[in-house]
Amino acid sequence: MKKGIIAALTCALFAVAVPMTAKAWTGDPIRGYDTQEQAAMLDFGNTYYEEHIIEGRDYYYKFNTSDKDGGVYLVSLESIVIDNSASGTFTAQVKDRYGSVIDQATVGGAGATYRNDGGRALDILFPLSGLPKNEPYFICLKADDGSNAQLEITNRLGVRYIPFFAAEGFTMKNANGNLNFSWNNVQRANTYNSLSSFDAFQIELYGNNTTKIKEAGNGGTTSYSLSVTDPDLLALGYPAKSVRVRLGCIQRYRSVLEHTVTTSKVIYSNTVINTEVVKKKTPTAISSYKYEITKVAGDGSGTVKLLGFGQKKNVKKVKIPASVNINGTYYRVTEIDTKAFAGNKTITTLEVGENVNKIGANAFNGCSSLKKITFKAGNVTSIGKTAFSGINKKTTIYTPTTKIRKKYKKLLKKKIVAGVKYKIS
């Protein structure tokens, strides 16, 4: 009884303070109160309006989620000041049953653009996803013109349930230097006609507390390929750090309040993919050789150490490359391991790649058939003990310049069989 008296008194005082508007609003009239407990119930199929809004006061409305899993609850709101010369702000919050805010927005203020709809109108759209079924939610509205004068304000609102679901079957494969993503259905959307005019996909990358977005095509797309050397991917620490990947399904929603105000919503697939972390000392076989990663970096500065032959050991010509491709990422070959080819009697020629800076002890010790060694550059700064002991006495070492020849002659002193010759290639 007491609440009814207060409500009636409030309405009576308000009616005296402000004039009635002549505009006939579409939808059903409704009365919101200033607490969740008194919130007015909204049905999905209707639109509502409330005239004679008091500035600075909270107005609560309520809707219940459906008994279906998934979907989007599109909350369409507008606040209209009948006096076209007035301006102000319009604040909306969506809360759960415990009063916790799950979404909120404030529009208007200095420099704001106002739409004309029988007055200066401001709009807010909330596409809400991931809400549990059969749960109450509350909309709290507040209009504030910022002036001392009491103005005629009307709020309009509507809630729709939209059966939208994110794409399914999201997978990733690492092949040919790319992260290849695919999903097995085009979004189950656009069943609500005028409420949607656009859909698309995006790939969300997250790592190092940073998010990067890659546009993945329109709603008909079912795959996307991302290079493992993509700058955004590398900036997140790939491949030394795991990067979280999600598929985002984008929809653009139009207000249900008879105008073309729109907003977009990204809904993510339930599948979350994390890229594999590549660590140091990871061994891998490339062609005839076996390598070990010594520095992990996807920008080309990663390095590997050559351990020796892989399964194929009867190779006569050993050609150490400048870099190798491991799962699409290039690593510079900077080191030849201790005893990497020791005792191999098949090798006849050796070409040392331009990025090698260290040759381990006994790396080629006992390679008695080795007669030709070519250094492609002068980057080697360390050669281990007896690295070339026991190779053929008629071996010739080739270098690109006289300066480099002198450098290697000094480096190889007491580490190579006596009698070798040094020539400019």
C-alpha positions in Angstrom: 0.0 0.0 0.0 2.8 2.4 0.9 4.7 1.8 -2.4 1.5 2.4 -4.3 0.9 5.8 -2.6 4.4 6.9 -3.2 4.2 5.9 -6.9 0.9 7.7 -7.4 2.2 10.8 -5.7 5.3 10.8 -7.8 3.3 10.5 -11.0 1.0 13.3 -9.9 3.8 15.7 -9.1 5.5 14.9 -12.4 2.3 15.6 -14.3 2.2 19.1 -12.8 5.9 19.7 -13.5 6.0 18.9 -17.2 3.7 19.2 -20.1 2.2 16.2 -21.9 3.8 15.4 -25.3 1.6 15.4 -28.4 3.6 12.7 -30.2 1.9 9.2 -30.4 4.6 6.7 -29.6 4.4 3.2 -31.1 4.5 0.2 -28.7 3.1 -0.3 -25.3 3.3 2.2 -22.4 5.3 1.0 -19.4 6.4 2.3 -16.0 9.8 1.7 -14.7 10.7 2.1 -11.0 14.0 2.9 -9.3 14.8 -0.5 -7.9 15.4 -4.0 -9.4 12.7 -5.4 -7.1 10.1 -3.2 -8.8 11.4 -3.6 -12.4 8.8 -3.7 -15.1 8.7 -6.9 -17.1 9.5 -6.8 -20.9 8.4 -9.4 -23.4 10.6 -10.2 -26.4 7.9 -9.5 -29.0 7.0 -6.0 -27.9 8.4 -2.5 -27.9 7.7 -0.1 -25.1 7.8 3.6 -24.3 7.7 5.6 -21.0 6.9 9.3 -21.1 7.5 12.0 -18.5 11.0 10.8 -17.5 12.5 12.6 -14.5 16.1 13.5 -15.1 18.7 11.9 -12.9 16.4 9.1 -11.7 17.0 5.4 -12.3 14.4 3.5 -14.2 14.5 -0.3 -14.0 13.1 -2.9 -16.5 13.4 -6.6 -16.5 13.5 -9.5 -19.0 14.0 -13.2 -18.6 16.3 -15.2 -20.9 14.7 -18.0 -22.9 14.9 -21.7 -22.2 17.1 -22.2 -25.3 20.9 -22.5 -25.3 23.0 -19.8 -27.1 21.6 -16.9 -29.0 21.8 -13.1 -28.7 19.6 -10.8 -26.6 19.4 -7.5 -28.5 18.5 -4.7 -26.1 17.5 -1.6 -28.1 17.2 1.7 -26.2 16.6 5.4 -26.9 16.0 8.5 -24.9 14.3 11.5 -26.5 14.2 15.1 -25.2 11.2 16.7 -26.8 12.8 20.2 -26.7 15.0 20.2 -29.8 17.2 22.9 -28.3 18.2 20.7 -25.3 21.1 18.3 -25.0 22.3 15.9 -22.3 23.4 12.3 -21.6 21.7 8.9 -21.6 23.1 6.1 -19.5 22.1 2.4 -19.7 23.3 -0.6 -17.7 22.4 -4.2 -17.9 22.7 -6.1 -14.6 22.2 -9.6 -13.4 20.0 -10.7 -10.5 22.8 -9.8 -8.0 23.1 -6.2 -9.3 26.4 -6.8 -11.1 26.8 -4.8 -14.3 27.4 -7.0 -17.3 27.3 -4.2 -19.9 26.9 -0.4 -19.8 27.2 2.7 -22.0 26.7 6.4 -21.8 26.0 8.5 -24.9 25.5 12.3 -25.5 27.3 15.2 -23.9 29.5 17.8 -25.5 30.0 17.3 -29.2 27.5 14.5 -29.5 25.3 13.9 -32.5 21.6 13.7 -31.8 19.1 12.0 -34.1 15.8 13.7 -34.6 12.7 11.6 -33.7 10.2 14.1 -32.4 13.0 15.6 -30.4 16.7 15.1 -29.8 17.3 11.4 -29.6 20.2 9.3 -28.3 20.5 5.5 -28.9 22.2 2.5 -27.2 22.2 -1.1 -28.5 23.4 -4.0 -26.4 23.8 -7.4 -28.2 24.3 -9.7 -25.2 25.6 -13.3 -25.7 26.6 -16.1 -23.4 23.7 -15.5 -21.0 22.5 -18.6 -19.2 18.9 -19.7 -19.9 15.9 -19.0 -17.7 17.6 -16.1 -15.8 16.3 -12.6 -15.0 18.3 -9.6 -16.2 17.6 -5.9 -15.5 18.0 -2.8 -17.6 18.7 0.5 -15.7 18.2 3.8 -17.6 19.0 7.3 -16.6 18.6 10.5 -18.6 20.3 13.8 -17.6 20.0 17.0 -19.5 22.4 18.8 -17.3 20.2 21.8 -17.0 18.1 23.2 -14.1 14.9 23.2 -16.2 12.5 20.2 -16.1 12.2 18.9 -19.7 9.9 16.4 -21.3 11.8 13.2 -21.9 10.6 9.9 -23.2 12.5 6.5 -23.1 11.8 3.8 -25.6 13.1 0.2 -25.4 12.7 -3.3 -26.7 14.4 -6.7 -26.3 14.6 -9.4 -28.9 16.0 -13.0 -28.7 18.0 -13.9 -31.8 18.9 -17.5 -32.5 22.5 -16.8 -33.5 25.3 -19.4 -32.9 29.0 -19.1 -33.6 30.6 -21.3 -36.3 31.7 -24.8 -35.2 34.5 -27.2 -35.9 37.3 -24.7 -35.6 40.7 -26.3 -36.2 44.4 -25.3 -37.0 47.1 -27.1 -38.9 50.7 -26.0 -39.2 51.8 -26.7 -42.8 54.0 -25.1 -45.5 54.9 -22.2 -43.3 51.4 -21.3 -42.5 48.9 -21.7 -39.7 45.9 -23.0 -41.6 42.5 -22.5 -39.9 39.2 -24.0 -41.0 35.6 -24.3 -39.6 32.9 -26.5 -40.8 29.8 -24.4 -41.1 28.8 -20.9 -42.1 27.3 -19.0 -39.2 23.8 -20.2 -38.4 22.5 -16.7 -38.6 20.4 -14.3 -40.7 17.2 -16.0 -39.6 16.0 -12.7 -38.1 15.9 -10.8 -41.4 15.8 -7.0 -40.8 17.8 -7.3 -37.6 21.0 -8.2 -39.5 22.6 -6.8 -42.6 26.1 -8.1 -42.4 28.2 -11.0 -41.1 31.9 -11.8 -41.2 34.7 -13.7 -39.5 37.9 -12.7 -37.7 40.8 -14.5 -36.1 41.8 -13.3 -32.7 45.4 -13.7 -31.6 46.4 -13.2 -28.0 49.8 -13.3 -26.3 52.1 -11.1 -24.2 49.0 -9.5 -22.8 48.2 -8.1 -26.3 45.4 -8.9 -28.7 45.8 -8.8 -32.5 42.8 -9.2 -34.9 43.1 -10.6 -38.4 40.1 -10.2 -40.8 39.2 -13.6 -42.1 36.5 -12.9 -44.7 32.8 -12.6 -45.0 30.1 -14.9 -43.7 30.6 -17.4 -46.5 34.3 -18.0 -45.6 35.3 -21.4 -44.1 39.1 -21.1 -44.0 41.9 -18.7 -43.4 45.7 -19.0 -43.7 48.2 -17.1 -41.6 51.9 -17.0 -42.3 54.1 -18.0 -39.4 56.2 -14.9 -40.2 53.2 -12.6 -39.9 54.4 -9.5 -38.0 51.4 -9.6 -35.7 52.0 -13.2 -34.8 55.7 -12.6 -34.1 54.9 -9.6 -32.0 53.0 -11.9 -29.6 56.1 -14.0 -29.0 55.4 -16.8 -31.5 56.9 -19.4 -31.7 58.8 -19.1 -28.4 55.6 -18.4 -26.6 52.1 -19.9 -27.0 49.6 -17.7 -28.8 45.9 -18.2 -28.1 43.7 -18.3 -31.2 39.9 -17.9 -31.4 37.4 -17.6 -34.2 35.2 -14.6 -34.0 31.8 -14.5 -35.8 30.7 -10.9 -36.4 27.1 -9.7 -36.8 25.7 -6.2 -37.3 22.5 -5.6 -35.4 19.9 -3.0 -36.2 17.7 -1.4 -33.5 14.2 -2.7 -33.2 12.9 0.8 -32.6 11.9 1.6 -36.2 15.1 3.3 -37.3 18.5 2.3 -38.7 20.8 2.7 -35.8 23.3 -0.3 -35.8 26.0 -1.9 -33.8 28.3 -4.9 -34.2 28.9 -7.9 -32.0 31.7 -10.5 -32.1 30.8 -13.9 -30.8 33.6 -16.4 -30.4 33.5 -20.1 -31.1 33.8 -22.4 -28.1 37.0 -23.9 -29.4 40.2 -22.2 -28.2 43.5 -23.2 -29.9 47.0 -22.5 -28.4 50.0 -22.7 -30.7 52.8 -25.1 -29.8 55.7 -23.6 -27.9 59.1 -24.2 -29.6 61.9 -24.5 -27.0 65.6 -24.5 -27.2 67.4 -27.8 -27.7 64.5 -29.0 -29.8 66.1 -31.5 -32.3 64.8 -31.8 -35.9 65.9 -33.5 -39.1 66.0 -31.4 -42.3 67.1 -33.1 -45.5 70.2 -35.2 -44.7 71.1 -33.3 -41.5 70.0 -33.1 -37.9 69.8 -29.8 -36.1 69.2 -28.5 -32.6 67.5 -25.1 -31.9 69.8 -22.8 -29.9 67.7 -19.6 -30.1 63.9 -19.4 -30.7 62.7 -16.5 -32.8 60.3 -16.2 -35.7 61.7 -13.1 -37.2 64.7 -14.8 -38.8 67.1 -14.3 -35.9 66.6 -17.7 -34.5 69.6 -20.1 -34.6 70.4 -23.8 -34.8 73.4 -26.0 -34.2 74.2 -28.7 -36.8 74.5 -32.0 -34.9 75.6 -34.1 -37.9 73.9 -36.4 -40.3 70.3 -37.6 -40.0 69.4 -41.1 -41.1 71.4 -40.8 -44.3 75.1 -40.9 -43.5 76.8 -41.8 -46.8 76.9 -38.3 -48.1 80.1 -37.3 -50.0 79.4 -33.6 -50.3 78.5 -31.8 -47.0 77.0 -28.4 -47.8 76.0 -26.5 -44.6 73.3 -23.9 -45.5 73.1 -20.4 -44.2 69.6 -21.2 -42.7 67.0 -23.9 -42.5 63.3 -23.9 -42.5 61.6 -25.6 -39.5 57.8 -25.6 -39.8 57.9 -22.4 -41.8 60.3 -20.6 -39.5 63.8 -19.9 -40.7 66.7 -20.4 -38.3 70.3 -19.4 -39.1 72.9 -22.2 -38.9 75.5 -20.7 -36.6 77.3 -23.7 -35.1 78.7 -27.2 -35.9 78.5 -29.5 -32.9 81.4 -31.3 -31.2 82.1 -34.6 -33.1 79.3 -33.8 -35.5 81.0 -35.7 -38.4 83.9 -37.3 -36.6 85.2 -40.6 -38.1 83.1 -40.4 -41.3 85.2 -41.6 -44.2 82.7 -40.9 -47.0 82.8 -37.1 -46.9 85.0 -35.7 -49.7 84.1 -32.0 -49.7 82.8 -29.5 -47.2 81.1 -26.1 -47.7 80.7 -24.1 -44.5 77.7 -21.8 -44.6 78.0 -18.0 -44.3 76.3 -17.8 -40.9 78.5 -20.4 -39.1 80.6 -18.8 -36.4 81.7 -21.8 -34.3 83.0 -25.3 -35.2 83.2 -27.6 -32.3 86.2 -29.8 -31.2 86.7 -32.9 -33.3 83.8 -31.9 -35.6 85.6 -33.5 -38.6 88.3 -35.4 -36.9 89.1 -38.7 -38.8 87.3 -37.7 -42.0 90.2 -39.2 -44.0 88.5 -38.7 -47.5 87.9 -35.0 -46.9 90.0 -33.1 -49.5 88.2 -29.8 -50.1 86.9 -27.2 -47.6 85.2 -24.0 -48.6 84.4 -21.2 -46.3 81.6 -19.0 -47.8 82.3 -16.1 -45.4 84.6 -14.9 -42.7 82.2 -15.3 -39.8 83.8 -18.2 -38.0 85.4 -17.0 -34.8 85.9 -20.2 -32.9 87.3 -23.6 -34.0 87.7 -26.4 -31.4 90.7 -28.6 -30.7 91.5 -31.1 -33.4 88.4 -30.1 -35.3 90.1 -31.2 -38.6 92.7 -33.6 -37.4 92.9 -36.8 -39.4 91.5 -35.4 -42.6 93.3 -36.0 -45.9 96.8 -34.4 -46.1 96.2 -33.1 -49.6 93.2 -31.0 -48.5 92.8 -27.5 -50.0 91.0 -24.8 -48.1 89.2 -22.1 -50.2 88.2 -18.6 -48.9 86.7 -15.7 -50.8 89.4 -13.1 -49.9 93.0 -12.9 -48.9 92.1 -11.3 -45.6 89.8 -14.2 -44.7 92.4 -16.7 -45.8 94.9 -15.3 -43.3 92.2 -15.3 -40.6 91.4 -19.0 -41.1 95.0 -20.0 -41.4 95.6 -18.6 -38.0 92.4 -20.1 -36.5 93.2 -23.5 -37.8 96.8 -23.7 -36.6 97.3 -26.9 -34.6 93.7 -27.9 -35.3 94.1 -29.4 -38.7 96.3 -32.0 -40.4 99.7 -30.6 -41.5 100.3 -29.9 -45.2 96.9 -28.4 -46.2 96.9 -25.6 -48.8 95.0 -22.3 -48.6 93.6 -20.7 -51.8 91.3 -17.9 -52.9 88.2 -19.3 -54.5 
